[in-house]
Each structure stands twice: as C-alpha cells, then as structure tokens.
Amino acid sequence: MGAPGFWDNQEKAQGLMTELRQLNAGLKPINDLVKGSDDLGVLVEFADDDPSPENIAELTSLLETLEKQFGEVELQAMLSQPEDSMPAYIYVQAGEGGTDASDWAQMLLRMYQRWAEEHGYECELFDISPAEEAGIRNASIAIRGPFVYGKLKGETGVHRLIRISPFDSAGRRQTSFAAVDVIPELDDSFEIDIDWTSEVREDICRSGGAGGQHVNKTDSAIQLTHLPTGVYVKCQNERSQHKNRATARKMLTAKLYQMEIDRRDAEKSSKRESKSRIGFGGEPIRHYVIHPESYVKDARSGMKNAHPLTLLDGKLDPFLEAYLRWSLSQSAGKSDE
C-alpha cells in the first residue's frame, strides 16, 4: 500500500483494502485475547498478594470480558470456508399469506438492513419490487463487511410469522411466510466457467421504484437469466446499463457458485429447493410468534427467546451464533459416524 502508484488502479487498490480489513478483522479479537490474558496474569498476582474487594472485582470484570472475547474468537474459528470471509447478497421473497406475506418480507429486509447498520457494515439495495397494497414481493441487497456471509449463511430458508393481521378489519390471526437466500459476494479469486454469449439471456427493462429524477424514466435495469439452470438476477440501482450489467454478472456468478457448493451439501441443497414452496407444508427454519404468545424459535438450533420485536430490529447475533454452533456440532456428529 505504501508503494508509489498504489491508487493508480482503483479497482485493484480497493480489493487490497478489502483484504486488509478482513485480515485485521480476523487478527484483532485474537490480539485482544492475548493481551487480556497477560493482564489477567498480573491481576491474579495482585489478588493473591492483596485479596481486597477492589482487586477481586477488577479480576472478575476482566475474566468476564475475556470469556466474551474467547467466544468471539471461537465463533470466528467456525468460519473456516474460503467464502465465509466474503460479503453477502441477500434475497428476500414473499410467500403465502397475501398482503401480510408482502409486509413480512419487508420486515425481514429491514431486519437485515438494521443488522448491517448495527455492525457498521455497508448495505446496498440492488433491486426491489413493491407489492400492490403494502410491503414487497421481493428484494435483493448486498451487505459488505468482514465475515458477513459466514455469519449470515444460516439465514437461508423459509421464515414464518404469526400475528394479528394489521390488514384484517376483523383482527384475526394470520400466518405469513417469506423466503431468504444468502450467497457470498465473490472476489476475482473465485472463477466460474460461464459462456455469457450462449448461456445467458439479457433483458433490458425500465427501472422500478418509488420514482424520482432517474427511477422509472430510463431503460437501464438489467436482468440476466442463466438458461441451463433458469437462475436469474436483476440489478437496477445504478444509473447506467453498463454498471447494472457488471453488477448483475457478479450476482449471477455468485449464485451459480453457491449452487455448486450446495451440490456438495445435500442439506443446504434441499433447503433451497424447499423454497419453491414458501408456505404451508414447507419446513420453516425460524418461527416468529407475536400473537397469542411472544417468542422467536429457531427450528434447527432450538434457540428461543421472548423478544421477537428486538430480533426484528436487527439484534440477530445470538441466533446467528447459535446456528453456527449447532451446525458445527452436526458436522462433528457426522465425522464421528
């Protein structure tokens, strides 16, 4: 980075800056833990020489901090796959439940945006399709920060909401479904063999949204469809076709890469296939109940808490960590077999 002309190639420089942030993010919790353990040794000696309440309280406080830091390092050690350190694309799609499902999809979208904001991560909206009455039919965003994909990969699947419908004049309870898909935003070191001429169909369409000087006035949105698999992506957030096309190609490459990974993991593959049925009869990964009780329960890790509105405001980390620990235990069980 200190070399002359480092910033002459902006794209390469930005890539190296991203790599530096990822390395620092991996090293910082380990360095903090090592420093804290040295401090702990000193405080233990002080407490041995003078077991006063002040020294004991300081020692106890540091021990609690170190336990938390150790948990963070342990969690990071679970994110060992090459793609775990990458940013992530998140796709949200409304399922069964009518207007409530569209509203539910928008609530989930906001949950991930708030989670990104809580962590200081960059969040970019690529495409959004508003529903007729309220909420959204689908949307796609990117969240960029260290180990975002590794932390969020367990969110892929169907999410189920039970509440009193705000759209039902009779005030009846409504069950709604929405699907979430999380895939890594790949860098140039990941390559997928795609024939962009014969395998991909490109459709140019008008940008959609709430309006403004640019949106809805130019044919700049790009939709790419991979003909052999039927996978498609759409990007409309940029002002030019060229930028939207470049972004859409990255998104399509990432989706196809994820499909290749899923072929090696039957559980993930079936989970994505089950999203073709986003409603009754499917297997939701998480249940959010606001009425008659108030709780959230993850169907895989078994984690449950009584604060669904807190979770929907972006406080996702306990569920993300519980999933990763559950997933690690499942992998260990299969290895033992």
C-alpha positions in Angstrom: 0.0 0.0 0.0 2.9 2.3 0.5 4.3 1.7 -2.9 4.2 4.6 -5.5 1.2 4.4 -7.8 -0.8 2.2 -5.4 -4.0 4.1 -6.2 -3.4 4.2 -10.0 -5.5 1.1 -10.3 -8.6 1.9 -8.2 -10.2 -1.5 -8.6 -7.1 -3.4 -7.5 -6.4 -0.9 -4.7 -9.9 -1.3 -3.3 -9.6 -5.1 -3.5 -6.4 -4.9 -1.4 -8.0 -2.6 1.1 -10.9 -5.0 1.5 -8.4 -7.9 2.0 -6.6 -5.7 4.7 -9.8 -5.1 6.5 -10.6 -8.8 6.5 -7.2 -9.7 7.9 -7.4 -7.1 10.6 -10.9 -8.2 11.5 -9.5 -11.7 11.9 -6.4 -10.7 13.9 -8.0 -8.1 16.3 -10.0 -10.4 18.5 -7.0 -12.8 18.8 -4.6 -9.9 19.7 -7.2 -8.6 22.2 -7.4 -12.0 23.8 -3.7 -12.5 24.1 -3.3 -9.0 25.6 -6.1 -9.7 28.0 -4.7 -13.0 29.1 -1.4 -11.2 30.0 -3.3 -8.6 32.0 -5.2 -11.4 33.7 -2.0 -12.9 34.9 -1.0 -9.6 36.5 -4.3 -9.2 38.2 -4.2 -12.7 39.6 -0.8 -11.9 41.2 -2.3 -8.7 42.7 -5.3 -10.6 44.1 -3.0 -13.2 45.6 -1.0 -10.6 47.4 -4.0 -8.4 48.3 -7.4 -10.1 48.1 -9.3 -6.9 48.6 -12.8 -6.5 47.2 -11.5 -4.0 44.7 -8.9 -6.3 43.3 -11.3 -9.3 43.2 -13.9 -7.1 41.4 -11.3 -6.0 38.8 -10.2 -9.6 38.3 -13.8 -10.8 37.9 -14.6 -8.0 35.4 -11.6 -8.8 33.2 -12.4 -12.5 33.3 -16.0 -11.8 32.1 -14.6 -9.7 29.2 -12.1 -12.4 28.3 -14.8 -15.0 28.2 -16.8 -12.9 25.8 -13.7 -12.3 23.6 -12.9 -16.0 23.7 -16.5 -16.7 22.4 -15.9 -14.3 19.5 -12.6 -16.0 18.6 -14.2 -19.4 18.9 -17.1 -18.2 16.6 -14.6 -16.9 14.1 -12.8 -20.2 14.0 -16.1 -21.8 12.9 -16.0 -19.6 9.7 -13.2 -21.7 8.0 -14.6 -21.9 4.5 -12.9 -19.7 1.8 -16.2 -17.9 1.1 -17.0 -17.3 4.8 -15.0 -14.1 4.9 -16.8 -12.6 2.0 -19.6 -10.0 1.9 -23.1 -11.4 1.1 -26.0 -10.9 -1.2 -29.4 -11.4 0.5 -32.6 -12.1 -1.5 -36.0 -11.8 0.3 -39.2 -13.1 -1.4 -42.8 -13.0 -0.1 -44.6 -16.4 0.1 -48.0 -17.5 1.1 -50.1 -15.1 3.2 -51.2 -12.4 0.8 -50.6 -8.8 1.9 -49.3 -10.0 5.2 -46.6 -12.0 3.5 -45.6 -9.0 1.5 -45.4 -6.9 4.7 -43.5 -9.7 6.3 -40.9 -9.8 3.5 -40.3 -6.1 4.0 -39.9 -6.6 7.8 -37.2 -9.2 7.1 -35.5 -6.9 4.7 -35.4 -4.2 7.3 -34.1 -6.7 9.9 -31.0 -7.4 7.8 -30.5 -3.7 7.0 -30.7 -2.9 10.7 -28.3 -5.7 11.5 -25.8 -4.2 9.0 -26.3 -0.8 10.4 -25.7 -2.1 14.0 -22.3 -3.5 12.9 -21.3 -0.6 10.8 -21.4 -2.6 7.6 -22.2 -1.2 4.1 -25.6 -2.1 2.8 -26.6 -1.6 -0.8 -30.0 -2.2 -2.4 -29.9 -3.7 -5.9 -33.5 -4.5 -6.7 -36.9 -4.1 -5.0 -40.4 -5.0 -6.3 -43.1 -3.3 -4.2 -46.3 -5.2 -3.6 -49.7 -3.8 -4.6 -51.1 -2.9 -1.2 -48.2 -3.0 1.2 -44.7 -4.4 1.6 -42.6 -6.0 -1.1 -42.8 -9.0 -3.4 -39.0 -9.4 -3.4 -35.8 -7.5 -3.0 -32.0 -8.1 -3.1 -29.3 -6.3 -1.2 -25.6 -6.6 -0.5 -24.1 -6.3 2.9 -20.3 -5.7 2.9 -18.1 -6.3 5.9 -15.7 -9.0 7.3 -17.2 -12.5 7.5 -20.7 -11.3 6.6 -21.5 -14.4 4.5 -20.1 -16.7 7.2 -22.3 -15.1 9.8 -25.5 -14.9 7.8 -25.4 -18.1 5.8 -27.7 -19.9 8.2 -30.5 -17.4 7.4 -31.2 -19.2 4.1 -34.7 -20.8 4.2 -38.3 -20.0 4.9 -39.2 -17.7 7.8 -42.7 -17.9 9.4 -44.6 -15.2 11.1 -47.8 -15.5 13.3 -49.5 -12.3 14.4 -52.8 -10.4 14.4 -53.0 -9.1 10.9 -52.9 -5.2 10.6 -54.7 -5.7 7.2 -57.6 -7.7 8.5 -60.5 -5.5 9.8 -61.8 -8.4 11.9 -58.4 -8.6 13.7 -57.8 -12.2 13.0 -54.6 -14.1 13.5 -52.6 -14.6 10.3 -49.7 -16.9 9.4 -47.3 -15.5 6.7 -44.2 -16.9 5.0 -41.2 -15.4 3.3 -38.0 -16.9 1.9 -34.5 -15.7 2.4 -31.4 -16.7 0.4 -27.9 -15.7 1.3 -25.0 -16.2 -1.1 -21.4 -14.9 -1.0 -20.3 -11.8 -3.0 -17.2 -13.3 -4.6 -14.0 -11.5 -5.4 -11.8 -12.1 -8.5 -10.1 -15.1 -7.0 -13.3 -17.2 -7.4 -13.9 -18.2 -11.0 -17.0 -19.8 -12.6 -17.0 -21.0 -16.2 -19.9 -19.2 -17.9 -20.4 -18.7 -21.6 -22.0 -15.2 -21.4 -22.9 -15.3 -25.1 -24.8 -18.6 -25.4 -25.8 -19.5 -21.8 -27.1 -16.2 -20.6 -30.1 -14.2 -21.8 -30.0 -10.4 -21.1 -33.2 -8.4 -20.8 -33.2 -4.6 -20.6 -36.1 -3.0 -18.8 -37.2 0.2 -17.1 -36.1 0.8 -13.6 -38.9 0.4 -11.0 -39.3 2.0 -7.6 -40.8 5.0 -5.9 -39.9 7.4 -8.6 -37.5 10.4 -8.7 -35.5 12.0 -11.4 -33.9 8.8 -12.6 -36.1 5.8 -11.5 -38.9 4.9 -13.8 -37.6 7.1 -16.6 -34.8 5.2 -18.2 -34.4 1.7 -19.6 -31.3 0.9 -17.5 -32.3 -2.1 -15.4 -30.6 -5.4 -16.4 -32.0 -8.9 -15.8 -29.7 -11.8 -16.6 -31.1 -15.4 -16.9 -28.8 -18.4 -16.9 -30.5 -20.6 -19.4 -29.2 -24.1 -18.4 -30.3 -23.6 -14.8 -33.1 -21.0 -15.0 -31.3 -18.9 -12.4 -31.9 -15.1 -12.9 -30.8 -11.9 -11.2 -31.8 -8.3 -11.7 -30.0 -5.0 -10.9 -31.5 -1.5 -11.3 -29.7 0.6 -8.6 -27.1 2.1 -10.9 -27.8 4.9 -13.4 -26.2 3.2 -16.4 -26.8 -0.1 -18.2 -23.1 -0.8 -18.1 -22.8 -0.6 -14.3 -26.0 -2.6 -13.8 -24.8 -5.2 -16.2 -21.4 -5.5 -14.4 -23.2 -5.9 -11.0 -25.7 -8.4 -12.4 -22.9 -10.5 -13.8 -21.3 -10.6 -10.3 -24.6 -11.6 -8.7 -25.2 -14.3 -11.2 -21.7 -15.7 -10.9 -22.2 -15.8 -7.1 -25.5 -17.6 -7.4 -24.0 -20.3 -9.7 -21.0 -20.7 -7.4 -23.4 -21.2 -4.4 -25.3 -23.8 -6.4 -22.0 -25.7 -7.0 -21.3 -25.6 -3.2 -24.8 -26.8 -2.4 -24.4 -29.8 -4.6 -21.8 -31.0 -2.1 -24.1 -30.4 0.8 -27.4 -32.2 0.5 -29.0 -30.4 3.5 -28.4 -26.9 2.0 -29.5 -28.0 -1.4 -32.8 -29.4 -0.2 -33.3 -26.3 1.9 -33.0 -24.1 -1.2 -35.2 -26.4 -3.2 -37.9 -26.3 -0.5 -38.2 -22.5 -1.0 -40.3 -23.3 -4.1 -43.0 -23.9 -1.5 -42.9 -20.8 0.6 -45.8 -21.5 2.8 -47.9 -24.3 4.5 -46.4 -27.7 4.0 -42.8 -26.4 4.0 -40.3 -26.5 6.8 -39.5 -23.0 8.2 -36.1 -22.5 9.7 -37.4 -20.0 12.2 -40.8 -19.1 13.7 -41.6 -15.6 14.8 -44.8 -15.5 17.0 -46.2 -12.2 18.1 -49.7 -13.4 19.0 -51.1 -15.1 21.0 -47.6 -15.6 22.7 -44.5 -13.6 22.0 -41.3 -15.5 21.1 -38.9 -16.5 18.3 -37.7 -20.1 17.9 -35.1 -21.5 15.6 -36.2 -24.9 14.3 -32.6 -26.1 13.9 -30.6 -24.9 16.9 -33.6 -24.9 19.2 -32.8 -21.4 20.4 -35.8 -19.5 21.7 -36.3 -16.0 23.2 -39.3 -13.9 24.1 -38.4 -10.8 22.2 -39.3 -11.1 18.5 -39.5 -7.3 18.0 -35.9 -6.9 19.3 -34.8 -9.5 16.8 -36.7 -7.8 14.0 -34.9 -4.6 14.9 -31.6 -6.2 13.9 -30.4 -7.9 17.1 -29.7 -11.1 15.3 -26.3 -12.1 16.7 -27.5 -14.6 19.4 -29.4 -16.6 16.7 -26.6 -16.4 14.2 -24.1 -17.7 16.8 -26.5 -20.5 18.0 -26.9 -21.7 14.4 -23.1 -21.8 13.8 -22.6 -23.8 17.0 -25.4 -26.1 16.1 -24.0 -26.5 12.6 -20.6 -27.3 14.0 -22.0 -29.9 16.3 -23.9 -31.5 13.4 -20.7 -31.7 11.3 -18.8 -33.2 14.3 -21.5 -35.8 14.7 -21.3 -36.8 11.0 -17.5 -37.1 11.3 -17.9 -39.4 14.3 -20.2 -41.6 12.3 
